[in-house]
């Protein structure tokens, strides 16, 4: 028996391939089963043409209008996005410096009527994602800036190796670059209980190429991956067109808010909610970050 189809799903999702409003259907069960299997095996799953093909141009145009609102900064970072002068052992992967030159449009700059905003808050979409990642329920981040954001990667820039704050990352490519901008990741290179510094360092210094997987995405493709535990990056963008990607951040626990340091690093500002949560924010593990 199907459930009522909310406007976001009915209007923007390719429901022929992804019947989100009918979780009892064989098609729904097949998609969820396949996605779970790929997440277990590869740490990543791509759902091609998740968005209705007829909406690709509208999606691109909407996100292109807010791209100039992105906080842009070129800085030296490390894989854990902690202070580069942190007191770490000499062979610690956090000592390897990288150049980060991408930018993010924060959630409070994304209009309520935008396709990505409607999808992010859709209950049917959240239920579907929760089933795919094998959780009883998912919560939108309590973070007023990082719950939903648009990543903007301009030509000549890359998003260097990093881990996500949230356990699972859900992204939707809204504009592909002319060249480059490929997604690379290391499935489950760490766990909630083990940092696995040796393998992380091997990837960063070029000895861990065998641990890296690569894939190409098209606008409208939905990607799920274990960003908290899978090291990942976007390679350098080339040509005249920037790479835009919407990032839907959810958590298995309510109340998750980013740290003051990480929030300021990504968005160039913090809000009272970040200051209030500092020191006692909800966390899903005790990893470095």
N, C-alpha and C positions, 0 to 999 in steps of 0.2 A: 504494500500500500504506500503510495507516495505521500510526501508531506507538502504543505503549501509552499509554492515557489516564490521566494521573495524577489523584489524587483531587480536587485543587482544580478542575481543568478539568471533570471529569465531574460534580461536584456543584454547582458554582456558575455555570459559564458556560452561556449559551444556545447549546448546541452545534448546535442545529438550524440556526441562522443563521450560527454561527461554529464550524465543525468543526476546532478547533485540533489535534486528534489525527490529522488526516488531511490533511497538507500536499500530498498528491498529487491531492487532489480538486479539481474545477472550482470548487466553492463557496469553498474556501480560497483558491485562486488569484484568484478574482474579488474577494474582500474585500481581499486584499493589494494587488492592482492598483489598485482604487478608492482605497484609503487612500493609496497612494504618489502617485497622480495629484492628490488633494486637497492633500496636503502640499506638493507642488511648486507647485501653482497658488495655494493659499490659505494655506499655512503651518499648516493645521489640518485635522483630520479627526475626525468624531464617528461612533462606532459605536453606533447606538441599541439599547437593550435588550440590551446585551452580557451583563449578568447575568440569570440566570433570573428572570422576573417574580415568581415565587412566593417569592423570597428578598429582595425589596426591603425588607419590613418587618423581617426579621431583620438585614439590613445596617444599616438605620437605627438599630435598637435597640442593636446592638453598639457602633456608633460613638458613639451618644448617651451610653452609659455611661462612656466614657473622655473625652468632651468636657470635663468639669470639670478634667481633668488638664492642659489646655492652658496653656502659658505665655502670659499675657496682659499686654500693655503698650501704652500709647498713647505714641507718640514721633514726633519729627520726623525724617523720612528724606529721601533723594533717590533718584532712579531707579536709581542704581548701588549703593545700600545701602552706600556708603562714608561716612566721617566727613563731616558736613555742613560742617565748618570746614576741609575739605581745600583746599590752595592751588590753586585752579583759575582759569582766565581768566574775566573778567567775564561773558562771554556763554555760558559753558559750561552745558549742561543739568544738570550735577550741582549747580549752584548753586540750582536751583529746589527749594524745600522742600515736602514733602507730609506729611500726617498719616496715620500707619499705626496702626490700632487692632484688627487681627485677632490671632489666636492660633494656635499650633501644638501638637499633641500629638506628642511625639517617638516614634521607633520603639521605644525601650526601654520605653514605656508601653503598647504594643499587644500583647495576648496572642497567643501562637503559633496558637491555634485560631480566631482571628477570620478572617472571610471575606477581608478585604483583606490579611491577613498571609499566608494560604495562597496567594492569587493572586500576590502580589509575588514569592514564592520559587518559583513553579511554573516548571519548565524549559520546558514547552510554551508557557506564556504568554510567557516571555522570548524563545523562538525565534520566536513569532508577531510580537511587537513588533519584534524585530530585522529580520525580513523586511519589515515595514511601513515601517521607517525606512531600509531598504536598507543594513544593516550585517551582516557575517558573524556577529557575536556581540555580546551585550550583557552587561554586568556590573552586579550590584547595587552600589550605592555602598558603599565601605568605611567610610563615615561611620556611626557607630553611632546617630546621632540623626536624620539627614536622609534616609537611604535610603528609608524609608517613614514618612509622617507624615499626620496628619489636620489639615486646615485648618478652623478654627472662626471664622466671621464672624458676630458678634452684631448684632442690630438697631441701626441707626444708624451702623454701621461699614462701611468699604470696605477693599479691598486695593489700594493705589495703584499707579500705573505702575511696573513693574520688569522686570528681566531675570532669568532663572534661572541658577544656577551650572552645571547640567547641560545638555547639548545638546538633549535631547528631553524634554518633560514628558508624563507619562501620568497622567491623573486620572480619578477615578470619583466622581460626585456621589452622596452617601449620604443627604443630606437637603436638600430645596429650601426656600428661605425663602417666607414668605407673599407677599412682593413685593420687587422689586429683585434685587440680587445677580447681575446679568447679566455674562457674560464678554465682554470687549472686547480686541481685539488688533490689532497692526500687523504683518502678515506680512513676515518677512525684512527688517526695517527696518535691520538691520546684518548684517555677515558676520564670519567669523573673522578677516578681514584689514582690515575697515573699520568704524569706529565709527559713521559717518554722524551726527555730532553735530547737524547742521542740522535734519534731519528729526525726530530725537528731541526736540529743543527745540520744534519746531513743534507736535508732538502735545501736549507738556506745557503750552504757553502758549495752546492752543486754535486755532492756525492750521492744524493738520494733520488736521482732521476727515475729510478725504478719504482719509486713510491708515488709518482705523480701521474694523475689521469687528466686528460684534456677533452673538452667538448665545445661545440659551437652551438649557439642559441639563435633563434629567430624571433622577431617581434611577435608577441602573442603566446610564446611558449612559457609555461609555468615550470619553475624549477624548485625542487625540494632537496635540501641537503643538510647534513649534520654539521652546521657551521661552528658549533661550540667545540666539537671534537675533531673536526676535519680541517686541517690547515688549508688555506685557499688564497687565491689571488686572481686578478684580471690582468692579462698581459698588456703591454703598451699599445695604445690606440694610434693608428696611422691614417693619413688621408685628411679630408676636410670636414668630416662629420664626427661629432661627439657620440659617445656611447651613453645611453640613458637606461637605467634599470630601476624599477620600483622594488623596494624591499619591505616585505610584510613581516613584522616581528611579533611573534607570539611566545608565550611561556606556559609551562604546565602548572605554574603557580601564579596566583594573583599578586599584584603589588610590585612587580619587578621594575626598578628604575635604575638607569645607568649612573655610574659614579660621576662626581663633579669633574674629575680630571679628564675622563674619557669623553664626557659630554662636551666639555669646552674644546677638546681637541677636534672633535668631529663637526660640531655646529658653531663653534666660536662664541658660545654663550651658555649660560645655565639659567634655570628658572628657580623660583622658590621651592618647588617640589624636589629638585635635586639637592638643594642645600639642606632641606628638612630630612631627607632620607640618608644623607651622608653618615656613614658609620654604623647604620643599622638597616641598610637596604636588604630586601629579600634577595637571596642568592640561591642558585640551584646546586652549587658545589663550592669548593675552596681552591679552585685552580688559580694560577697566577693572574690570569685574565684572558 
